[in-house]
Amino acid sequence: MNERDAARLLENMTDAINNHDLDRLISCFHTDYRSVQPAHPERSFTGQQRVAGNWTWVFKQYADFQAVVVDFAFRDCTVWSEWVWRGTDPDDVEVEVRGVMILTVEEQRIRSGRLYMEPVR
């Protein structure tokens, strides 16, 4: 994998999120994907099915949910990416989440992620 491949993966992921295309989004992850959230260890999990469940909930909860990659850096098989997520919940409350995802990539798919995403207050 090179920097161009990393950019394509992030673009594919962002486009899938912004179009609420669950199948395309899930295809970005290995079946045994491992998610770690150091600030919230109870949210850590393993498995593509859990990715699907989480994003199904997000797309249902936030009909206008959108994601932006602010910037990224790539080295070896690791992609460091800064994100902004925005959406409006069913009570018409706007939500914004910002943070960093550190993704380990193997065979053009995400093998693991360390997420540092937090709501903006």
Number of C-alpha atoms within 10 A of each C-alpha: 14 12 16 10 12 23 18 12 18 18 14 16 22 18 17 20 22 17 16 20 15 17 10 15 20 21 16 20 24 18 17 15 20 21 21 19 16 12 13 11 10 9 10 15 15 14 16 20 13 17 19 17 11 11 17 14 10 17 19 13 15 18 13 16 21 20 20 17 18 12 11 17 13 19 12 10 17 20 22 17 19 18 18 18 20 17 20 16 16 11 7 9 10 13 15 17 15 19 17 19 19 19 22 21 21 14 9 17 18 23 21 21 21 18 19 17 18 14 12 11 6
